[in-house]
Structures are given as structure tokens and as C-alpha cells.
Amino acid sequence: MSFLTIFRRVAGGLAFAAAACAYGEVGITSNTVIVGQSAALTGPAKELGLDMRMGVQTYFDQVNKSGGVHGRKLVLKSLDDGYEATRAAANTKTLINQDGAFALLGYVGTPTSEASKPIFTEARVPFVGAFTGAELLRAPFNRYIFNVRASYYDETEAIVNLLANLGMTRIAVFYQNDSYGKAGLTGVERAMTKRNMKIAATGTVERNTTEVSVAVKEISKVDPQAVVMISAYKSVAAFVTAMKKMNSNPQFMNVSFVGSKALATELGETGRGVGISQVVPFPWNLSAPVVKEYQRNFVAHAGNDNYNFSSLEGYIAAKVFVEGLRRAGPQPTREGLVAALETLRDFDVGGFNVTYTPTDHNGSKFVELTVIGREGKFLR
């Protein structure tokens, strides 16, 4: 290596360090804030990551057009993890150590967030608005994790409550065989135990696959009245289709992570009647100010009106993050962002409220049940 090359590398490192010192923190320069994201941008779960990124970027674009936050533009660096834990962990290290992300926002998935958790915790980097309701991001309390959405326990409680009120007792569970699926399974177990009920049967599918034949065989044995599904849209669609081919037509229910719009598209007319719990407002309900705002800015950013729950969740998560950044002041630090987010009390993003305290970073418990109707449209 030549002396000139060494000199340039050292000088570049010193310049980066000087910028960090001058503006308070890694990821903060005089005119930008670098925000990192790891999500599935390719592979069987890609629609989830693409939609989440779209929502975040849509809001960032709106903020940047208005001059940014304290004069700094928001820069989103998204890395593809294919919904695989090991890739997400590697991406998190890259975002923190090489890309100099000030904070992490809008990660997608339970196993990917779980693998990243020890990395961002050790580095003391705020982790905001992950697209997962898993308990592992809620308990034990972690100072650097801020959940915007309701938990899977909240969602499965709402689902089981509905099914129980309809008089259904034979309830089965189809779940992804990883930390996401098991988190949802535990939620169903808790909700059913509360009502002195037991799960009638279970079936599993491996992440990023659609091999559901064994699960279909095991669950169809009990002639279920309902099946609660905790997986991604490709495997759920394969399961529902296979069950219906066997003339088994229980009430199918999903938690929000399934990817509602992607599932409706994947199922086509087979999807009519399939239920999904949601953790953000209805993306077509213009009486909610955040929905009206989201739709207007989505069209401006994407050039179409393909609204969906996942991109709205990304939009809301970005809005919460930006409010924390504003409150952190003109010379923000990571610790300052944490403290600023903890001041949000009933923060109204526009018909959706978020509250944090120094001992509770679970922003919302909002859950609403929806169903797929004709032509893949959603009903409330």
C-alpha cells in the first residue's frame, strides 16, 4: 500500500471523526442524518420489506422537502436481508460500523430483529418502529428499543376474543417455525387459556418456504372451526389454498405481519373471507388525518395509489422517529434521541396515538380486525 493511499484513508477517517465531534454524534453531519434499515427487499417476503421502506421513505421525502429536521435532510440506507436472521445481523453491523447510522428504523421481522438486538444494544443505537409484535422486543425492557405497533399478544387476544364470541371452540394454529411463529403461538395459547380453552391442533412451515402439506394434514384432522395463522403471505396463501382444496373451510385469521395486501393479491378470489388483525388505521379511511396525509404523500412519492397497511405502518413509524429527532434538538445525540422519544405522551400522528415513558417503550395497543372482500378489497 502506497504512502498516498494510507494518507488518504487516515485523512478520511479523521475528517469523519471531526464531523461527528462537530455535530454531536455518528450519523449526524451539518446537513444530513443517516438512518439505517435492514429488511427483506428480495425473496419470498420481499413485499413486506419493500412496503415498509416505501412508507418510511415517503415520509422522509415529505420532511426533506420542507427543509429536513433542524436543517438536516434525512438519508435512509436500506440493506436487503431476504428475511434471514444471519444477513440481518451482518447488515446491522454494516449500518452501525461502516455506514455510520445514527439510528435504526423500520426493520422487518422477528428473527431478523432478534439477531440484530445484541448488536444495536451493545452499540447503544436506538432501534425504532420494527415491523414485528414479538415479545422479545418488549420484555425484558431495553432502553434502545421503541415499539410503535401493538404486540402479537394484543393481536391474538383480539382474534381469539372474536372467535370465542362466535362460539368457536375447535381453533387450530398454523405458524412459522421460528421466533415469529412461536411468539404468535404463545399469544394464542395465552388468550385461549384465559378462556379455559385449548388449541385443537398445530401445524408448522419453515421460514421462506411454502411446504405446507404436513401442516394441512395435521390441522385438517380436527375439522377446525377456525385457524389462526402466524406466517408470511406466501406460506399462508399456500396453506389456505391447500385447505380449501381438501374442502376444509374454517374461518382463517392472520396477525398483521402476514402482509395484508400481498396476501390478498396472492390468494385472489380464494382470499374472500380471510381475516387479518391490523395495528394501524385503515389505509382507505380518510376520516383519519394521518391516512389522508399518507395517501397524498404516497401518490407524490410512488406515482400510484397502491395504498396498504405495511407502507402506512412504515409512514407512521417514520413520523414517530422524526418527532423524537425534532425534540432531541439541533445537536442531537443517540442518548438525546432516546430521552426525547420518552417525552412522547399521547403523541397524535393523526388519529393514531403513541406514548412512551422512561420505563415503557411500547407505543400503542391499537388493534382492528379486517377481512378480505371481493376483488381483494378490505372490509372493516
N, C-alpha and C positions, 0 to 999 in steps of 0.2 A: 504494500500500500504506500502510495507516494505521500510526501510531507504535505502537499497541497490538499489531497483528499482528507487526510487526518485533520488538517486545519479547518477545512470546511465543515466537517462533522462536529468538531468541538465548538466552532463558532455558531453553528446552527443550534446545538444544544444549549449554549449559553444564551442565545437570543430567545429561545423558547422559555428558559428559566426566568430570564429578565421580564418577559411578557407576563408570566404567571405572577411574579412578585409585584409588578407594576399594577396589575389589575386584580390582585387578591386571591386567585385560585387557578389551578389547572383547568383548562377548558374555557377560560374567560380571557378574551383579548379586548382591545379598545373598541372593537366593533362587532364581535361575534360571541355567541355562546354555543359550544359544541355539546350536543345531546346524542347519546348512543342508544341503539336499539338492536336486539337480536330477535329474529322472527323467521318463520317458515315463509320463504319467498319462492321456493321451488318445492316439488314433491307433492304427495297426496294431500297435504294440509295447507297448501300454499295460499288458498283463498283467504284463510284466516289471517295470515301474516300480511298479505297484500292489502286487505281491507283495513286492518289496524294501522298499517303505515299510511294508507291513504287518509284516514281520519286525522292522524297526528299532523301530517304534512299540510292538510287543508287548513287546519287552524294556525299552524306556524306561518303559512303564506299570508293569512289574513293579518296576523300580528306584524309580520315583516313589512307589509305594505303600509302599515300605519307607523312605521319607524322603529319597530322592534321593542325591546324591553330596556328601558334606560339607555336608549340609543344603540343597543346591540341587536343585530339580526340573529335569529335562531337557525342553527345549522343542524339538521338531523342526519346522522350517519347510521344507516341501517345495514346490518350484515345478515346473510342468509344462514340459518341453522338447519333448514329442512325438517324442523320439529324433532331434532335429535339432541339429546342431552349433552353428549360429549362435544358436539360442534358449538352448542350454545355456551358452554364453559370456555372453550377456546376463543369464541367471539368476545366474551366478556373481558377476558384478559387483554385481547387486542384493543378493544374500545377504551379500556382504562389506561393501559400501559403504553400503547402506541398512538392511538388517535386522540388521547387526552380528553376523553369525555368528562364534562363537568358533572353530569348526572345521567341516569339510565331511565328510559321511558318506554312504555308500551311493549314490553316483552310478551311473547305469546306462548302460553302453555305451562302446565305444572312441572313436568320432568325437566324442561329447559330452565325454568326459574329455579327449581330445586338445585340443579347442578351449578347454577350461577351464584346462588346465595352466599356460600362461604367466600367467594372471590370478592364480590362487591362489599360484603360486610367487613372483611379484613381491610379493604382499601378505604372504607368509610365513604362510599359513594352512594348518594340517595338513589333509590330504586322505586319508581313511581308508576302507578297505573298498569300493573301487569294484567294481561288478559287471562286470568285464572282466578277461581274462587277457592283454591285449596287452603286448608287449614295450616299447612306448613309455612305459609307466608303471614300467618296471623298469630300462631302460638308455637313457641313462646314469643313474647313481644320482641321485635327487632327495631331499634331506633331508626334504621335507614330504609325500612320498607313502608311505603304508603299505598294502601289498597284503596282504590276508588270504588270498585264494584262490590256488590253483596257477595257473601260466601256461598260455596256449594251447599253448606248446611242450611242456609237461608232458602236456597232454591229447592232443594229436595224436600224441605219441610212444607213449602207451598204446594209442591206436586203431590206428595203423599196426603196432605190435607184434602186436596181436591178429590183424589181417588177414594179416600175413605168416606168422604161426604157423599160420594156417588154410590156407596155401598159395595165397593170392590174390595175383596179380601185376598184373592189369588194374584199377588203382584210379584212379578219376576224382575230381575235386574240384568241387563246386558252392559258389560263395562270393558273398557280398555285395560289391558293387563299391565298397568304401570301406576305411578303415584297419582296421576289424574283420575283414572278409573277407580282406584281404591278409595280416593278421597270422596268421590261421589257415592260409592257403595256404602261407606261408613255413614254418610249423611242420610241415605235411605234407611239404613239399619236403625239409626237414632230416631228418625221420625216414626218408624213403624213400632219400635219398642215403646215409644211414648204412648202409642195407641193399643198396646198389647197385641201386636200383630207380628208375624214372621214372614220373611221373604220366602216365596214359594219355590223359586229356582234361580240359579245364576248361570250366566254364560259369558265367556271372555273372547276378546280378539286382541291380537298383538298390534302395537302402535305401527302406523304407516302400512297396514295390510288390510285386506278385505276377506280374509279366510274366516268365514262365519258359520260354516256347516256344522261344526260340533256344537257351537252355541245354540244354533237353531234347533238342533236335535234335543239338547238338554232342556231348553226352555219350553218347547212345544209339548213335551211330555206332560206338563202340568196343566195344559189348556188354560193359560193365564188370561185373566180379565184385563190386565194392564202390564206393560213392560216399561220400566224406567231405564233409559239408555244414557250411558256416560261414555261417549266416544266422539270421534270426529266425523265429519259429514260423509266421507267415502264409505267407511265401515258401517255406519248407521244405515245408510241407504242400501247397502248390500244386505244387511240383516233384515230390514223391513221388507224388502223385495222378496227375499227368500222365505220369510214367514208367510207372506201373503200367497206365495206360490203353493204353500202347503195348506192353504185355506185356513190359516190361523190369523184372525183379525182382532187382536186385543187393542186396547187404547194405548198407542205408542206415545211416550213422553220423553223429552230430552231436556238436559240442562243447557244453558245458553252457549257454552263453549262449542257446541256442535257446529256452529256456523250456520245460522238460520237460512239466509238467502242461498248459500251454496247447497245446503241440504234440499231446499225446495227445488232448485234447478236440477240437482242430481236425481231426485225422485220423480219429477214430472207429475203427471196426474196420480201416480201411486201415492204421492205425499198428502193428498187431501185427508184432513182429519188428524194428522200427526201434530202433537202438541209440543211446545217449547217454552220453557221459562226464560224470561228476559230480565236483564239487570239495568237497562237504560230505557228511557222513554220510547214510545212507539215512533219510528223514524218518519211516519207519514201523518203524525198528529200535529198539525200546525198551530194548535192552541198552546203548545209548549214553546216558549220563546227560543229555547236552545235548538229545537228542531227546525224552526223557521230560519234561524241563523245558519245552522248546519247545512240545510238544503241550498240556501242562497250561495254560500261559500263553496259548497261541494261542486255545484254546477260550474262556478267560475274556475275552480281548480282542475276538475276532471273532464269538463266538457260534456258531461252527460248527467242523467238523473237516476243513476243506479244506486239509490239510497239503500242502506242496510244497517242492521243493528251493530255489526262489528266495526264499521267505519265511524258510526256515531259514538261508539264507546271510545275509540281512539281520539275522536274530536274532544269529547268530554275530559278524558284523561289529560290531554294536552292543555286544555283550558285550566284545569286544576293546577298543573305544573307551572304554567305561566303566571298564575295568580301568586303562587308561592315565590316565584322568581321576582316578581314586582315588589312583593313585601320584603324580600331579602335586601333591597336597597341597591344603590348604584354601584357598590363594590361588593358583590355577593361572594360568599364562600359556601362550600358544601354544608358546613355546620350551620351557617346562617340560613341556608335554604331549609334545612330540617326544622330549625326554630321557627321560621316564617310559616311553613306549612302547618305547624302545630297551633298557629293562631287562627286557622280557619274554623269558624263556628257557624253552622248552618249557612255555609257559603253557597249561594244560589247561582248555578251556572245557567239558569233559565228554565225553571220547572224541575230541577234535579238538585237536591241539596247534599253537600258534603261537609262533614265535621271531623276534625282531628283534635286530639289533646296530647299532652306530653306522655300519656300512658296508654293511648288508644289511637292507632293509625288505621282503623277500619272506617273508611269514609261514609259508606252508605249501606243500607239494608233493603233498598228498593228492589222488589221482585214483582213482575207482572207475567201472567200466563197468556200465551198466544197459541193460535192454531193455524196450520196451512190450509188455505181455502182453494177455490177454483183458480186455475192458471197460475199457481204458485204464489198467490197473494196472501197476505197475512191478515188474520182477524183477531180482535181482542175480546 
